[in-house]
Amino acid sequence: MDKTVELKTERLLLRPFRKSDADDVLAYNQDPEMGRYAVGIQPLPYSRETVERLVAMFADPPEGQGILQMFAIELEGQVIGEIVLNQWEEYKRNQRADLSYTLARPHWNKGLTTEAARTVMDWAFNTQDIYRLCAWCDPRNTSSWRVMEKLGMKREGLLRSHLFWNGEYRDQLWYGILRPEWEKLE
Ligand SMILES: CC(C)(COP(=O)(O)OP(=O)(O)OC[C@H]1O[C@@H](n2cnc3c(N)ncnc32)[C@H](O)[C@@H]1OP(=O)(O)O)[C@@H](O)C(=O)NCCC(=O)NCCS
């Protein structure tokens, strides 16, 4: 991960995490609704100890864990979410990266995740050796797949009961965009 990368969007600053972001991250990880369809390290709410460990890892991702770039989503001085580009070894070999995101509930449905994710997608195709950017979500997570569609990703398939998380089998809905498709976007 390049710890010097900062991206500005119309309303947001996308920047590396700092350990001092723990209070903000703790606040949005108290709401169990945030985790209804998302898969995390454990079910919400997170304890302060968990968040401090998580934010320390976000701020300085260990090599070999597959984090290509990790952005804190900052609005008016407050961290309200995360965007991650993952590239595990197999993804790297295939010039592929995976995009995922989380935004604090009070800010939902204002187009903020789409705005942030579009900027990260453009950064990824402009600066990284990737041919395919993909993302997945639980098919019940309408907001999440809407973001993927607004980014210009195509719906590619549904993997049935592909995950077992928090006591239930979950389907995965996959989306992706290829470099030539991204080049043709307005
Ligand atoms: C998924 C998430 C990041 C979306 O963030 P967001 O900032 O609200 O997304 P945006 O506002 O950019 O786009 C959401 C879109 O979904 C639409 N939407 C939301 N709920 C909907 C519903 N029930 N039916 C139809 N459309 C819906 C919104 O109208 C919007 O589309 P539009 O701009 O065409 O109107 C946010 O809901 C979140 O953090 N959820 C919890 C964590 C999570 O699930 N992360 C994703 C894991 S895969």
The ligand as a Tripos MOL2 file, in Angstrom:
@<TRIPOS>MOLECULE
LIG
   48    50     1     0     0
SMALL
NO_CHARGES

@<TRIPOS>ATOM
      1 C1        -23.6750   -0.3980    0.7690 C.3       1 LIG1
      2 C2        -23.3620    1.0370    1.2110 C.3       1 LIG1
      3 C3        -21.8620    1.2420    1.2710 C.3       1 LIG1
      4 C4        -24.0010    2.0020    0.1960 C.3       1 LIG1
      5 O1        -23.6290    3.3180    0.5380 O.3       1 LIG1
      6 P1        -24.4280    4.6200    0.0540 P.3       1 LIG1
      7 O2        -23.5340    5.7840    0.2560 O.co2     1 LIG1
      8 O3        -25.7600    4.6510    0.6810 O.co2     1 LIG1
      9 O4        -24.5860    4.3460   -1.5180 O.3       1 LIG1
     10 P2        -25.0640    5.3900   -2.6170 P.3       1 LIG1
     11 O5        -25.9000    6.4450   -1.9780 O.co2     1 LIG1
     12 O6        -23.8860    5.8090   -3.4140 O.co2     1 LIG1
     13 O7        -25.9790    4.4500   -3.5530 O.3       1 LIG1
     14 C5        -27.0130    3.6460   -2.9740 C.3       1 LIG1
     15 C6        -28.0580    3.3650   -4.0180 C.3       1 LIG1
     16 O8        -28.9180    2.3160   -3.5810 O.3       1 LIG1
     17 C7        -30.2690    2.7480   -3.6870 C.3       1 LIG1
     18 N1        -31.0440    2.0260   -2.6870 N.ar      1 LIG1
     19 C8        -30.8570    1.9670   -1.3560 C.ar      1 LIG1
     20 N2        -31.7760    1.1630   -0.8000 N.ar      1 LIG1
     21 C9        -32.5340    0.6800   -1.8040 C.ar      1 LIG1
     22 C10       -33.6430   -0.2130   -1.8710 C.ar      1 LIG1
     23 N3        -34.1290   -0.7860   -0.7890 N.pl3     1 LIG1
     24 N4        -34.1880   -0.4660   -3.0830 N.ar      1 LIG1
     25 C11       -33.6930    0.1020   -4.2160 C.ar      1 LIG1
     26 N5        -32.6280    0.9580   -4.2000 N.ar      1 LIG1
     27 C12       -32.0660    1.2370   -3.0070 C.ar      1 LIG1
     28 C13       -30.1840    4.2350   -3.4420 C.3       1 LIG1
     29 O9        -31.3540    4.8950   -3.8940 O.3       1 LIG1
     30 C14       -28.9540    4.5580   -4.2820 C.3       1 LIG1
     31 O10       -29.2450    4.5060   -5.6690 O.3       1 LIG1
     32 P3        -29.5910    5.8060   -6.5490 P.3       1 LIG1
     33 O11       -28.4530    6.7730   -6.3850 O.co2     1 LIG1
     34 O12       -29.7170    5.2680   -7.9320 O.co2     1 LIG1
     35 O13       -30.8600    6.3520   -5.9940 O.co2     1 LIG1
     36 C15       -23.9750    1.3180    2.6290 C.3       1 LIG1
     37 O14       -25.3430    1.0270    2.5820 O.3       1 LIG1
     38 C16       -23.3060    0.5000    3.7250 C.2       1 LIG1
     39 O15       -22.2350    0.8350    4.2040 O.2       1 LIG1
     40 N6        -23.9700   -0.5700    4.1860 N.am      1 LIG1
     41 C17       -23.4340   -1.3700    5.2920 C.3       1 LIG1
     42 C18       -22.1210   -2.0810    4.9500 C.3       1 LIG1
     43 C19       -22.2420   -2.8490    3.6630 C.2       1 LIG1
     44 O16       -23.2310   -3.5520    3.4360 O.2       1 LIG1
     45 N7        -21.2200   -2.7220    2.8270 N.am      1 LIG1
     46 C20       -21.1690   -3.4160    1.5560 C.3       1 LIG1
     47 C21       -20.6880   -4.7870    1.7430 C.3       1 LIG1
     48 S1        -20.6920   -5.6570    0.2100 S.3       1 LIG1
@<TRIPOS>BOND
     1     1     2 1
     2     2     3 1
     3     2     4 1
     4     2    36 1
     5     4     5 1
     6     5     6 1
     7     6     7 2
     8     6     8 1
     9     6     9 1
    10     9    10 1
    11    10    11 2
    12    10    12 1
    13    10    13 1
    14    13    14 1
    15    14    15 1
    16    15    16 1
    17    15    30 1
    18    16    17 1
    19    17    18 1
    20    17    28 1
    21    18    19 ar
    22    18    27 ar
    23    19    20 ar
    24    20    21 ar
    25    21    22 ar
    26    21    27 ar
    27    22    23 1
    28    22    24 ar
    29    24    25 ar
    30    25    26 ar
    31    26    27 ar
    32    28    29 1
    33    28    30 1
    34    30    31 1
    35    31    32 1
    36    32    33 2
    37    32    34 1
    38    32    35 1
    39    36    37 1
    40    36    38 1
    41    38    39 2
    42    38    40 1
    43    40    41 1
    44    41    42 1
    45    42    43 1
    46    43    44 2
    47    43    45 1
    48    45    46 1
    49    46    47 1
    50    47    48 1
@<TRIPOS>SUBSTRUCTURE
     1 LIG1         1 GROUP 0 **** ****
